[in-house]
C-alpha cells in the first residue's frame, strides 16, 4: 500500500499520526508537493482518482471504483442490490425460518412471501443485466457483486434457490460462490 501525503496539509498529518499511534509501518509514504499542483496531475489522479491528500493506494483489487463515474455506477448497483435483493431476502428468511422467530416480535409469513416476490422481481433485472455483463457493476468483481451473492446465499437457510429460468443470474452466482475469497466468513 501507498499513502500519498503532504506535510503542508492537516488531514494527511492526522493519518500519519494515527498510523504512528497504532504502530503501522508497512505502508509506503509518498510526499506530494501540493504547492506545485502535483496532486492535480493526470498521473496522480490516475493512481488515486481525486486531486486530494491524503490518498491511499491499495495493493488489493479495487472493489469500489477507479474514477468518479465508475464509483457512481458501482454505488448505484450496490444500493440496488441492498435495497431490492439483500434486504428482501433477509426479511424473507427472518419471517419464514422457525429458528429465527426469536429475532422477531412476531413472524409474519405474508411479509416473507411479499419480500420473496419483490426479490425475485429484482432477480429478473439482474438476469437481464448479466445477459451481456460478466459482473453487475463493472468489468470486474466489485462490492455490488459481494452484496448480491451474500444476500442470495443467506436464503440458503430456507433452502431457497432463485428461479431456474434466470440462467445468467445462475451463472454469475456460481462464479461468485467459486471465488477463493467467497469462503471468508462462511
Secondary structure, 3 states (H helix, E strand, C coil): CEEEECCCCHHHHHHHHHHHHHCCCCCEEEECCHHHCHHHCHHHHHHHCCCCCCEEECCCCCCCCCCHHHHHHHHHHHHHHHHHHHHHHHHHHHCCCHHHHHHCCCCCHHHHHHHHHHHHHHHHHHHHHHCCCCCCCCCCCCHHHHHHHHHHHHHHHHCCCCCCCCHHHHHHHHHHHHCHHHHCCC
